[in-house]
Amino acid sequence: MSNSEQETDRSAVTTYVPAYQKSTWADHADELGMTQSEFVRTMVQAGRRGFGDTEPDLTQSSDANPRGNVRETVLQALGSNGPLSWEELLETVTDELESQLEKALIDLQEDGQIGHRPRDGTYTLQDEP
């Protein structure tokens, strides 16, 4: 199978989240001009880049290190709200990551570095003039 065939093959993934979370994700996806599937796929990939097997770009400021931000976010959440469950902490961290991703995408679009194709639900690097 060629790489182009692998890139177009799709498989379904099912997950169950609280109704309020699905509603929040649906609203955010609408704001970004994305389907819910595109939104979840994009957020999972963003999370994997920040928390998965890839190393953060250490040439950026310390704010760009998602692992450090997670620690700070957890400490702030626990300090502000007392004992929290795993689900509550996960939601707090996810909300923070979504906010950071959204800000980064807006900033990059305003700087003309990336473009968004709402119909495809994709972001691309802008060609240099």
C-alpha positions, -999 to +999 in steps of 0.1 A: +000+000+000+014+034-009+017+063+015-011+082-003-034+052+002-025+050+039-032+087+044-068+084+030-077+051+048-100+059+078-111+040+108-137+050+134-128+057+170-155+059+197-151+076+230-176+085+257-175+119+274-199+137+297-227+156+278-214+190+290-180+182+276-193+171+242-214+203+241-183+224+249-163+206+222-191+211+197-193+248+204-155+252+201-155+232+169-182+255+154-161+285+164-132+271+145-153+261+115-145+224+121-166+193+124-166+175+157-145+147+142-120+172+129-119+190+162-113+159+182-087+145+158-068+179+158-069+181+196-057+146+201-028+152+176-020+184+194-020+166+227+002+139+214+027+164+202+028+181+237+025+151+259+034+121+238+067+106+225+080+137+209+102+162+227+092+198+231+110+224+212+134+238+238+144+267+216+111+284+224+102+302+256+094+282+287+057+289+280+060+266+249+068+236+271+034+219+276+048+196+302+058+225+324+025+242+319+006+210+329+025+210+363+016+247+368-020+242+357-024+212+381-009+231+410-031+262+403-062+241+400-056+222+432-046+254+450-078+272+439-103+243+441-090+219+467-092+181+460-101+173+424-108+140+407-087+127+378-115+137+354-117+172+368-079+176+365-079+162+330-106+187+320-087+215+336-055+206+317-074+200+284-091+234+287-057+250+292-042+232+262-072+241+240-069+278+250-032+278+242-038+260+209-065+284+199-044+315+208-014+301+188-036+294+158-051+329+159-017+345+163-002+324+135-031+333+112-028+370+120+009+368+113+002+352+079+023+322+088-006+297+085-039+295+068-071+277+077-093+259+052-127+257+069-141+234+042-113+208+048-109+216+085-072+219+080-044+243+088-015+248+064+017+267+063+014+298+041+037+299+011+062+327+013+057+355-012 
